[in-house]
Amino acid sequence: MSPSVAVVTDSTAYLDESETARWGITVVPLQAIVGERTFDDMTPIDAAALASALRDRSSITTSRPAPGHFAGAYETAAARGASGVVSIHLSGEMSGTVDSARIAARDAPVPVEVIDSRSIAMGLGFPVLAAAQAARTGAPLADVASAARRRADAARTFFYVDTLEYLRRGGRIGAIRNLVGSALAIKPLIHLGDGTITLLEKVRTASRAIARLEGLAVEAAGEEPVNVAVQHLMAAGRAEALAESLTLRLPKLVRMTVVEVGPVLGVHTGPGTLGVTISPPVR
């Protein structure tokens, strides 16, 4: 069997703790800062406190891990016998996290492949799981990295947000900046592609927007086997209903996951966020 490869990611993958433990995935945390409040991305979300901080219209920032945090993760992996590390992170267009990982990789005691997933949440989580599954089979470093890249390239992620206000305040509105003002009152559907946020459609009601989100997910899945993740912030009922509907509409569904995102993504999208990631299995 080939030498072992360790897998490292960051907290914005929002993988369940039991799953990271099962696959031996190391998770490095980010933090969200709303005004005077700091929220750790790896602790259970304090929904009331986060919602209150956001309502206060405070400034929104996120704190990427320092290179030293990644250096520690790589050193620990080497000490446990890993011959290499695949380190997979949220989009470099959204955060400097992947840059911190690259800095740490330069002096790591074993080779480290750092991968920008160009995504977030389960758009990151599915590539991380693909890497961990490949590593478990004894695949070499290059093959483990390739499994993550293929899964990241194939994934498609769509989000519904109640308002663009939080994206605007957090400076993540990107290419849709020119819509600020007239668009803040709509119910936007956004696409996360190539690491950036794009406005897909403007819908007038939440119910129509969520129905369209479901339709986009079904279109993206097509006739192929797929893994699907429904992600939300403080919208568990909506998320479960969407997951149930998609399960009925996708006959080749391999896996359905429902997850609540943490503060780092949540402060930029706001309460009521609903997202879907479609991810074909790695072949």
Secondary structure, DSSP 8 states (H G I E B T S, - for coil): ----EEEEEEGGG---HHHHHHHTEEEE--EEEETTEEEETTS---HHHHHHHHHTT--EEEE---HHHHHHHHHHHHHTT-SEEEEEES-TTT-SHHHHHHHHHHT-SS-EEEEE-S--THHHHHHHHHHHHHHHTT--HHHHHHHHHHHHHH-EEEEE-S-SHHHHHTT--GGGGGGTTTSTTSEEEEEEETTEEEEEEEESSHHHHHHHHHHHHHHHHTTS-EEEEEEESS-HHHHHHHHHHHHHH-TTEEEEEEEE--HHHHHHH-TT-EEEEEE----
